[in-house]
Amino acid sequence: MPLIDVAVVSDLIESLPQQQAIQWLSKLRNQYAQHILMIVNEPEIESQPWALTDFLALGLKRRGYVADFTLYTYEIESYQFKKDWLNSRYWANPENFDKYRW
């Protein structure tokens, strides 16, 4: 299946057990879609052990809610922010070559 730009998901976590929904969303996120829009009907998942941290662990962000529905999004571009220490200034120090031996 080719990579798609946007996947819109609704009635997924309300109709599947939590573990299956997590596996399905993870596979969708990792293999098929760069962006996910997921609409969740909050009263229908109250009987299941879903918490905000479960959505955050999947890389989803809560964007807003209307009545009983909450919108979560996933965007590959903002999934992981750029870290200050992850550049050549911190891990490649050519000025220290031949100065120290470890």
Secondary structure, DSSP 4 states (H G I P E B T S, - for coil): ---EEEEEEESSTTTS-HHHHHHHHHHIIIIIEEEEEEEEEHHHHTTTT--HHHHHHTT-EEEEEETTEEEEEEEGGGSSPPPTT-SHHHH--GGGTTT---
